[in-house]
């Protein structure tokens, strides 16, 4: 599903390949939907997504949240913003903590009435592309670092919904900048550093 949302690589849909790729995709989703081992019944769950274009690309059943709903029965809400990073440098408006606060201020639509609630958080590629720090050892809650912003946003969600499950999804593969091996600033790291920071933030926040 994540590969299908990756528009810059061989999965790009064109008029020539649409029919064959769509049928392959349909078969993949059907297999997952029929396999209880691969995808259990999540019809009692509401899953709310925060993230960047990996999640935000498309708004229909071919989006990552749309596919999850289609093959599991989960109710999904997509709050991802294309181009967003978890942390911020000058523009805070699309950062993870800011979007979470806006969600809470708006009455948390979809969350309060949920039987079972899950938040899925997928950031990191844009933090890496911009060259924002992966973490700040001196201040774990520094919102201008990737892991710090993750901790701030998760803290807000846990305070508002202590019984919810929260998943931090690590940044995914990229072919840019030497397959993620080239830091994009003096303060930034390689993509592996952001993956490690996501894992550490998840462990810190349980």
N, C-alpha and C positions, 0 to 999 in steps of 0.2 A: 504494500500500500504506500509506504514511504517513497519507494522508487517510482511509483506511478505518478506521484505528485512532483517529481523532479523534472522540471520543464526544460532544463538545459542539456540534457543528455539523450541517449537513444530512445527514451520513452516519450519524447516529444511527439504529440499527435499531429499528423498532417492529413490532408484529404486522401492521400494514397495509402497510408498505413492504418487509418482509423478503424476500418472494419475488422481487420485481422487482430490488431492490438486490443480492440474493445472486446472481441470474442474471447481472447485469452484472459483478459481481465475479468470478464463475466464468469468464466469457468473457475478462475482462482477464487473469486468471492463465493461462488456456489459451493465449492469444495469446503471452504472454511465454514460456511453457514451450516452445512450438513454434518460437520465433524464436531461432536461434543468435546473431544479432546482438544481440538484447536480453538474452538470458540464456544464457551458455555452460554447458556441463556442468561442474558443480562437485562431482561425486561423490567426488573425491579430497580434498576440503577439509572441514575442521572449522571452523565459525565460532562463536565464543563472544561473546555479547552482554553488554555492561554498559550500564546506562542507567536511565531513569525510566519513567513509566507509558506513554510512547509505545511503548516496547518491551515493558514488563511487562504491558500490558493484554492480557487473554486468554492462555490457556495451550495452545490447540489449534492447528489448522492455519490459523486465521484471524489469528493473531498475526503480527507482522512476521517473527520468526524462522521461524515455521511456514510462511509463504508462501514465504520464501526457500528453505527445504528442499523444498517441494512443486514449485517451478518450476525448481530447479537441481540437485536431488539432493544438496546439501550436508548434512552432519551438523551440527545446530545445538544449542547449549546456551544457555539464557536465564537470565542472572544479574541481570537488571534488577529494580529495586525501585520500585514505584509511590510517587510523592511524593519520591523521592530527589533530591538535588542533588549535583553533583560535589564542591563544597566544603562546608564546614560552619561553623556559627556556634557553637551549643552542643552539638548532637547530631552526633557524628562517625560513628555506627554504620552509617549507610547511605551515607556519602560514597564516592566512587569509589576513593580509595586504600585505605580500610578494607575495602571489598568485595573488591578485588583481593588484599589481604593475607590475608583469610579464605579466598579461593579457593586461594591458594598454600599456606596452612597445611593445607588439607584434602586436599592431594595433587594438586591441579589436575585434577580428574576431567574426562575427555574430551580433555584437551590433550596429555598425554604420549604417548598412543597414536596421535595424529593423524599422517597422512601429510603433509598440508600444513595449516598452522594460521593462522587469521586471528582477530583480536580486533576487534570493532566497538563503538565507544564513543559513546553518544548521551546527552548531558546538556546542560543550559543553561537550559531553561525555568524550572525551579524555582529555580535560582540567581538568575535575573532576577526571578521572582515574589517571592522572599524579600528581594531587594535586596542580595545578597552582592556583593562587589567582582568586577568582571570580570577584573582582573589586578592585579598589584602590581609596579610598575617597580623598586622597591627590593629585592624578593625574589621572583624568578620562580618559586620553589618554595614559596611561601606557600600552604599547603593551605586557608587560609581565603579564598582567592580562587579563582574559577572556573578560570582558566588554570593557576594554580599547582597546583590539585588534579589537573587533567588531566596536567600534567607529572609529578607524583609517581606517579600510577597507571601511566602509560605507562612510566616509568623502571623500576618494579617488574616490569612485564610483559617489557620488553626484557632485563632482567637474567636473568629466569628462562627466557625463550624468545627468544634472540637471532635466530633464523631466522624467526620469525613475522611476518606482515604485520599492521599495526595501522592501522585507519581511525578517525579522529576525525570524527564526523558533527556538523555544526553544528546548533544549536537550530533548530527549524522554526517555521513561521508560527504566530502566535496572534492572535486578535481581541481579547484582553483588553488593558486599559490602553492604549487608543488604538492598537491594533494594534502593541503593543510600543514605543510612542514615549515612554512616561512612565516615568522612573526610579522605582524603588520604595523608595529610601532615599537618604540623602546620599552613601553610598559606592557605590551601585549606578549602573548606566547604562541606556541604552536597549537593546532586544534586539539592535540592530545592533552594539552594543559587545561583546556576548557572542559574536556570530557572528565578529566580527573577532578576538576573543581566542582562539577555537577555531582559527581559521586560523593565527594566530601561533604558538600552542602546537604545532600539527601541523608547521609549518615548523621550529620550534626542535628538535623531537624527530625530525625526518626521517621 
